[in-house]
Amino acid sequence: MFGSGSWLFVDVDAYFAQVEQVARPALAGRPVGIVPTAVETTCCIATSYEAKRHGVKTGCPVREARRLCPGIALVQSRPELYIRTHARILEAIRTCLPITRVCSIDEAACRLGANERTAEDALALARRVKAAVRGATGLTCSVGVAPNDVLAKVASEMGKPDGLTLIRREDLPERLFGLALDDLPGIGPRMLTRLHAHGVHDTRRLCSLSEADLAGIWKSVEGRRWWRRLRGMDVPPVATRTRSVGHQRILPPALRNTASVRAMLVHLICKAAARARRKGYAAQRLSVGVRCLDQPAWWASAAVPATQSTHTLLRVFGALWPGAELRSPIRVDVTLHELLPVGVAGEPLFPAARAERDLWRAVDRINAKHGRHAVYLGALHGTLDAVPVRIPFSSIPDLELPA
Amino acid sequence: MKAVCDRAALLDAITLASGAVAQRSPRPQLQCVHLAATRDGDAGALTLVGADGEVALSLSTLNVDVQAPGECLVPADKLRQIVAAEDAEPTLTLAADGDALTITGADARFNVFGYPAGDFPAPPAFPTDAGATLGVRSDDLARLINTCVFATARENSRYAINGVLVVAEQKTVQMVATDGRRLALARGAALTGPAEPARCIIPTKALNQTLKLINDPDEPVRLAITENQAVLAFGHPEEAPRAVLASNLVEGAFPPYEDVIPRDQDKKAVFDTARLISAVRRAAILTNEDSRGVRLALTPDGDAPTMAITSRAAEMGEAEITVPVESYTGDAIEIGFNPQFIIDALKVVDEAQVTLELKAPNKPGLIRTGPEFTYIVMPVNLQ
């Protein structure tokens, strides 16, 4: 028995690279690196296990990848394919059990039901999930089963690729002693430095500390949560809500000019506004930014009346836009902040504002029904195809919304 | 220029003039205050001018011993800090030497570097040929501004509602402000007014500055509306004005406010203003940014109508406050409002009683105190 909070965690192996290997049989068994754009200055955003064996890991510059692994196939990412495959993966998992939380493009966490909490039942279910994902997509995944979601994720990492790992409560904490501190999800470089400063260099030491000790190291209640997680207790996630919606793009070389930057920002504002409407929020602040290679970044921000209207946001953007030439722009950012549930924001007083809001809601409905670019602003005509779909990592783009 | 000034009066004048000075500007001269010492027979005066390109303020401080007339231009923040810090001195001597100003007290001497006085824009003057002018008592003007300026849009995205619409006709004046979800309309009497209706949108900053300049309720204030400016002169028309404030007008078309004033509210409740604001404030304690609404439940209940104000915030708690209703006509109704929008309006009401008029939970609410103040506020959805 795992107790009241048993979890199953699914992690697809080397996701982007494996999707490409399945989609293009010629790549099967070959070292593959996924790159965001077809330029030599970029780096691999994902690599296959065959490439990893040559030392080519995520983040490896293209030139270095070619040096380490001369036969590597560098493949430009296809975000839409990954998003569609992601949907099929979720569908496959749901044929076996409900998904509690989609953690990223290639990860999902499922709380086990009351009759699935014996080790045998949980492992049988995990095997069914692996078979369902493989059957639906041709992809292998690693599954972890453990008393809480964080340990289930840790377990899924233990047996990669195509693994199935069980962590029992009675095996804790000894089962974790072989792990490095940063194998625990959520312990990044800064937290690692802090743990080292407190004399914690391995998981055994971390597990030996008291709840109060961990609270002191984390300087928050999060330390107490970690103390519980390490002992197999099921810690409920902290309730959060969306406070901002943002989009960023690295510009392909052909778009690294002022006119394209402006068009891209307009496009991303339309997209962010559609997302805010989809989530039921009104924005109270708009921030835009452009990072350049040959000059300091340009950033601007303005408060807006709580709004769901793309027109209002574009008017504000028009006032913020510097008008001057930007030299070597490379990245654009748009963020809608201070999101307010639309019911709390209240109805607009003036009929014209209500009509504007209703217009954009109608546009959203049309695009949901007839495709995401069925209706779009005239100013974006001819630019939509130039906007690459963002590579999905933790947040998965909605293909019904503007690209 | 050399003048001996009463320190307290000088500090008041600098503080007021600094309100019109640009906080940030590519032109450092606009972060300065312009000083001009003049002498008319035995009477000396020091005139201070601050301007930020949108608003310009000129005000005079009297009882100044002007030993040498002249002018200078010095950074406003440093001048104000020095005059404020010399708090043991009853008087200070200001002496200009080139572009610098020397401020001398009993045991201190400051030499502040400035700019050529000619680099500063011309001081604002009340126009004699304006298209429309009106005269208002200071206390009436203060009431008009106070009861609507809070409702202007704070964001700079909708230019026309970043100011207050002033509509003057003969001896009536009305001011209207909105942020798109509420609207405040104040009416008042004018001493004099234009024969033809005149209207303009004055920026919020200029009106807040106007409030600071009012210190005598009986003092008349004249407002001139030109093609692109509103100019206010404080003081009796037959005398030189004590202060002149000129502001660029807000461009754009003010929304059609008359169309959104409800005319068919069939539920009317009269409240004691102090009790109502207290109840809304207390209910607002248990709201947060995700549940920024309070629910008003009015029940006729025979001779003793009541209103329950409730609030609820997830993981925080809930509140219920009962407010006596002086009189009520209409059926029972429940409606949600942003409590801050209600508090903002009740805070500026002078009258002991206010009337809340409603129609339906998804229709605007209306708060009135006679013909002088009308406030429309959109409801929020508490589902």
Interface residues (C-beta under 8 A of the other chain):
Chain A: A239 R241 A302 A303 V304 P305 A306 T312 R315 V316 A319 L340 P341 G343 V344 A345 G346 E347 P348 L349 F350 P351 A352 A353
Chain B: A153 R154 E155 N156 S157 R158 T178 D179 G180 R181 R182 L183 P255 P256 D259 V260 E289 D290 S291 R292 G293 E315 N338 N362 P364 I376 M378 P379 V380 N381 L382 Q383
